[in-house]
C-alpha cells in the first residue's frame, strides 16, 4: 500500500468517525433547551417549596411569640395570687416559647437568603433559555452545514473517487495511444506542399554549393603551376 493510499484511508477514517459522532443538530439543540426548561421547573419547584416552608415557619414563629406572651401573662397572674411555684413554671414555659420563636426567626432569615438566590437562578436560567431559543435556528443551520461539509469531505476522499480518477487517466492514455497510431500512419507520406518545399530546399542547397565551389576555385592555385 502506497503512502498516499494509506494517508487517504486515514483521512477517510477520521471523517467517518466525525460523521458517526455528529448528532442531529436540531435534535441536540432541542434536547439542550428541554433540559434547561426541566431544570427551570425543578428550580421553581424548589422555590415554591421554600416559599411554603417560609409561610409555615412564619406562622409557627407568630404562634410561639404569642405563646411566650401568654405564659408571661400567666406568670404574672400566679405572682398576684401568691403562687410563686406556678409563676416559676410559667416563666420556664415562656422562655422555651421565646427561644423557639427566635430559632424560627433565624430559619426564616436563612429561607429569605435561599429564596433570593433561587430567584436569581431562575432569572438567569430564563435568560439563558431565551438566548438559546433565539440562537436555535442559527445553531441548527450551522450544524447541518458542518455535517454536510463533512459528508462532502468523505466523498472527496472516498476510494470510489480515486478509482474514477484512475480510470479517467487510463482513458486519457488510451486516447494518447490512439492518436499516436493515427500519426504513425501519416509517417512516410508527404503532401504536395511538402514535396515542393523539398525541391525548393534542394535548389537552394545546389546554389549554395555552386557558390562555394566558385569561391574556392577563384582563390585556389593550379596544381600544375598555371594561374
Buried (B, 14 or more C-beta within 10 A) or exposed (E): EEEEEEEBEEBBEBBBEBEEEBEEBBEBBEEBBEEBBEBBEEBBEBBEEBEEBBEEBBEBBEBBBEBBBBBBEBBEEBBEEEBEEBBEBBBEBBEBBBEBBBBBBEBBEEBEEBBEEBEEBBEEBBEBBEEBEEEBEEBBEEBBEEBEEBEEBBEEBBEEEBEEEEEEEEEEEEEEEEEEEEEEEEEEEEEEEEEEEEEEEEEEEEEEEEEEEEEEEEEEEEEEEEE
